[in-house]
Amino acid sequence: MINSRQLVPGLPVPAPICSDIPGTWAHSTTTIRMPEIARRMLAENNFPPDTVSRVQALIDDIPAVPIRLLKQEKAPDTAAWNYAIHPYLGQDWLEPPWFVVETYFYRRLLEATGYFGPGQGQGLDPFAYQKRQGLLTARPVISTISSRLQAWLDLGWQEDYCAALVAIDLWGNRADLSLWPVEEGGESIQADWEGAEAQNLVDDTVQLTAYLSDHQGVRIDFMIDNAGLELVADLALADYLLATTAAQTVTFHLKMHPTFVSDATIVDVQETAAFLAAQEVPAVAAFGSRLENYLATSRLLLRDNPFWTSPLAFWEMPADLRKDLSQSHLIISKGDANYRRLLGDRHWPYTTSFQAIMAYTPAPLLALRALKAEVAAGLSAEQIARLNKEDEEWMVNGRWGVIQFVQ
């Protein structure tokens, strides 16, 4: 739809965030969280001894052993990955940009488990247990969402109901299994969207719903984040948009392979729709049946692309993907990792205009994000001062959110 937008951010791009500064979330992620994620993955899977040894060797590499090229030459993304990380060869895990290191870690996990085969690990999602348990433990809140969704669908398109589903979709982003594993209490991280407006640091919902009211029967694209409860919230918003014909089609852009523990793949969407359709609660089953019908009739389209699991910023997307997204009337970016990709995971001052940075987006864009990393834009100096006093971990604890809309 949009053909005249620029190709890079509208402001000079600052330096990337790295994980070499102790006390930062990036440093903690690289030195503590990533090895813990790998150990938990081993505990949840019955891997053969050689796989366990490879994963343990990866754990031992972090953070001091230098970055190396990927070894699986026949995997579909190896050449692109090796090109991307070539500038960082010989550096340890703390020196390159943090987003590069974090995405590289998950790709190295799949190399270690033999995901790209052949062999016992070929095509095996090493995070399947967490994803499944996250969905099962969220059944009570899924029932609540489904019941409200059914009631709102019966009344047709209304901006208030769309706004409520946007709020649900934002706070579904709190259910991130890379931060809150199921066995460590992740099942209690539910979408508490009622009364959460005070925790929205930016809220452009009114502008968004007015735009949607003026653009009915259009194409809408989601940059999907997590499976489990968050994916259900994504699907609920998509269902509302499709059922009310605010959208003629909705496209979900998904990860081509498992990453970031709970990030959703095409298989995760298909299995989630089937899971919902099989539930005994009528509203949940009806929700799942509608989703399966959208999939069967190509109104809900599932796409993946190597870009979504790459270490590249959003403005570095390949030309064919940018051309495709330029046909959209709205791109909805979900979650923290996608938000970091939008901003290139750079040291933007938090008061930098989000709209100015995002002048390069190929179509109007909505960012829904619970803050879980030390990168942000579009905040006021007064907000930052208040939050620094009230909540020392406001940038990383998932308590605060943004709803940022750019036309």
Secondary structure by P-SEA (a helix, b strand, c coil): ccccccccccccccccccccccccaaaaaaccaaaaaaaaaaaaccccaaaaaaaaaaaaaccccccccccccccccaaaaaaaaccccccccccccaaaaaaaaaaaaaaaacccccccccccccaaaaaaaaaaaaaaaaaaaaaaaaaaaaacccaaaaaaaaaaaaaacccccccccccccccccccccccccccccccaaaaaaaaaaaccbbbbbbbcccccaaaaaaaaaaaaaaaaccccbbbbbccccccccccccaaaaaaaaaaaaacccaaaaaaaaaaaaaaaaccbbbbbccccccccccccccaaaaaaaccccbbbbbcaaaaaaaaccccccccccccccccccccbbbbbbcccccccccccaaaaaaaaacccccccccccccccccc
